[in-house]
Amino acid sequence: MKKILILGAGIYQVPLIKAARRLGIYSIVVSIPGNYPGFALADKVYYENTTDYAKILEIAKEENIDGIVTAGTDVAVITIGKVCDALGLTGLSEQAAVIATDKLLMKEVYEAGGVRTARYRKVYFDNDAYADQISELTLPLMFKSVDSSGSRGIVKVNTPEQFDSARETVRANTRSDYFIVEEFIDGEEFGAQAFVRNGRIEFILPHGDYVFKGDTGVPVGHFAPYDLSEDVLEDARLQLIGAIKAMKLDNCAINADFIMKDGKTYVLEIGGRSGATCLAELTAIYYDFDYYEKILQTALGEEVSFAPGPAAKDGGVPNASKLLISDKDGVIVSQTDNNAPDPDICEVQFDYKPGDRVHAFRVGPHRIGHVITKGKSLDEAVALLEKALENIKIVVTGD
């Protein structure tokens, strides 16, 4: 029996663990202790920090693993790259992993590779004259942590008076001694899921984003297909291909964040793993294949076909999803799904149970569940999504 080491035991790794069970693969899960649902599903658990490369490598050698992988998070990506290099496993390299988890390095390789991206500056936290350094950039600006995910450590700044408070917010969400400041591009946010295997891009799936407007735009859902002109789609495809090449990504899922202005695609950032917020599910439904199984099989070095399934043979299956969120901090009193059984309601998931404490939504990890629907057309899928959301009742008592 082959062994897969899965880094993380949270909601975004649970589908990987379940897929391993379906495929008859022995799953070894590593995560810090906590109330994580993946622990109960794994064949074996190690309570370790997924960023502790030396410890993870020790476990990988002791268990004689055949592959290592994660989903939906950047936290463990560098560890995966290092272990793949050290043990000759299939997956992204340490070099690619480091670039994929550092927004500054991404910007640098995009610039060198001719990939379209926003103008930026690298700023050290101890530089008291940083306002002069970024004076050539045009407001509004985005202050960004270089090593955070889930929209944490990202602040939109409209005036110089907001600079210092934004810098402190970023400082609180980074392990680095510097951050980046880039020009805000006023356009339409969208994204793409893709997969690269043995140097070949297996698919590129552009998708629309539903965005929560808080301190900055945070994705709270997605839909596909995304209605773009052929010229815009081709431009987005070329920018993504250029970015993947510049970042030296290979043998991994791709999660790309874009913004479109005047018909041109600007690359915000790209992760070397599958997307969160139901993006792996969006891909699976659209192409009618089990995406998590393909992620696992690639990590194990097996031959994998990304040919669409029967339902997608004449085009992808339209689908849409949104997160369930709370508008206040508090405790869940009750949660009810009043939807009648419907094959086009693909999934209603509650992340918590009554009695659990939740946060008012500000960043991705504050989600409390999700709903995914499909339809013969995108309009049908979206209409069903809105109806399904109306039939879900979650009561949260405020603090």
Residue, then its C-alpha position, 0 to 999 in steps of 0.5 A: m500500500k502506498k503512503i501519502l503524507i498530507l500536511g494539515a488536518g483542516i477543512y481544506q485537507v479533509p477531501l484529500i484524506k477522504a480521496a486517499r481512503r477511496l484510492g486505498i492509499y495509507s494517509i499520514v496526516v501532520s498538523i499542530p494539535g487542535n480541533y481539526p476534522g482530518f485527525a479522525l479520518a487519517d490512518k495515522v497522525y503526527y502532531e507537529n508543525t507543518t512548517d518544521y521541515a526537519k521534523i517533517l523530513e524525519i517523519a517522511k523518512e521513517e514512514n518511507i512515504d511515496g508522496i507529500v501534498t496539501a490543499g487550500t493553504d500556503v503554510a506547508v508549501i515550502t516544507i513540501g518543496k524541501v521534502c520533494d527535493a530531499l527524497g526525490l518525490t514528485g512535486l514542486s521544488e523548494q525553489a518554486a515553493v519559496i517563490a510561491t509563498d513570498k509575494l515579493l519574490m513573485k513580483e520580482v520573477y514576474e517583472a523579469g519574465g515580462v508578466r503583467t503585474a502592478r507596480y510595487r516597492k519593497v519596504y523594510f519595517d524599520n525604514d522610517a522614511y518609507a513614505d518617501q520610498i513609495s511616493e512614486l506609486t499612485l494612490p490608492l495602494m495595497f500594503k501586503s505581507v509577503d508571507s501570509s495567506g487567506s487575505r491576512g496582512i493585506v490592507k488597502v490604503n487611500t491616503p498617506e494618513q493611513f500608511d502607519s496603521a496599515r503598516e502595523t496591520v501588516r507587521a502583525n501578520t508576517r514573519s518577515d522584516y519587510f513588506i510590499v506596497e503596490e498600486f491598487i488596480d481598480g478592476e474586476e477580480f477573477g482567477a483561474q485553477a490550473f495544473v502543471r505536470n511534467g512541464r505540461i499545463e494540463f488545463i486552465l480554468p478561469h473562474g469568476d469570484y464573489v468578493f466580500k468588501g471589507d478592509t480589502g477584497v476577500p473571495v467568498g465564492h466562485f463560479a464557472p464558466y467565466d464569461l470573457s471574450e476570446d481576446v481576454l481569455e487568451d491574454a489571461r492564459l498567456q499571463l498565467i503560462g508566463a507566471i508558471k514558467a517564471m516561478k518554475l512551478d511543476n507537478c502541482a496544482i495552481n491557484a491564480d488570482f488576477i485582476m482585469k482592467d481595460g481588457k488586460t489581465y494583471v497577475l496578483e499572485i499564484g499559489g503552488r497548490s489547489g485553491a481554497t473556498c470551494l475551488a477544487e470542488l469547482t474544478a472537479i464539477y466543471y470537468d467531471f473528474d475527481y480532482y483530489e484523486k488526481i492531486l494525490q496520484t500526481a504526488l505519488g508519481e503515477e500516470v494521471s489523465f486529466a481528460p474531462g468526464p462524461a458530463a463535461k464532454d460537450g463543455g464544462v458543467p456550470n457551477a457556483s459556490k459561496l461561503l457561509i459567514s457570520d456578520k458578528d463574533g459569537v457562538i452558534v446557537s443553531q444551524t439548519d439546512n431546509n433544502a429539499p434533496d436536489p442532485d444539483i445542490c452538490e454540497v451544503q457543509f457546516d464547518y462548526k456545530p452549535g456551541d462553537r465560537v465563530h468570528a465575524f467574517r473578515v478573512g478566508p479562515h473566518r468561514i463557517g461553511h459553504v454551499i455548492t450548486k450546479g446547473k445546465s447553465l450558469d444562470e441556473a446554477v447561480a439561481l439555485l445557489e441563492k435559493a439554497l442559501e435562503n433555506i439555510k438558517i444559522v443563528v449566532t449570538g453576539d458577544 
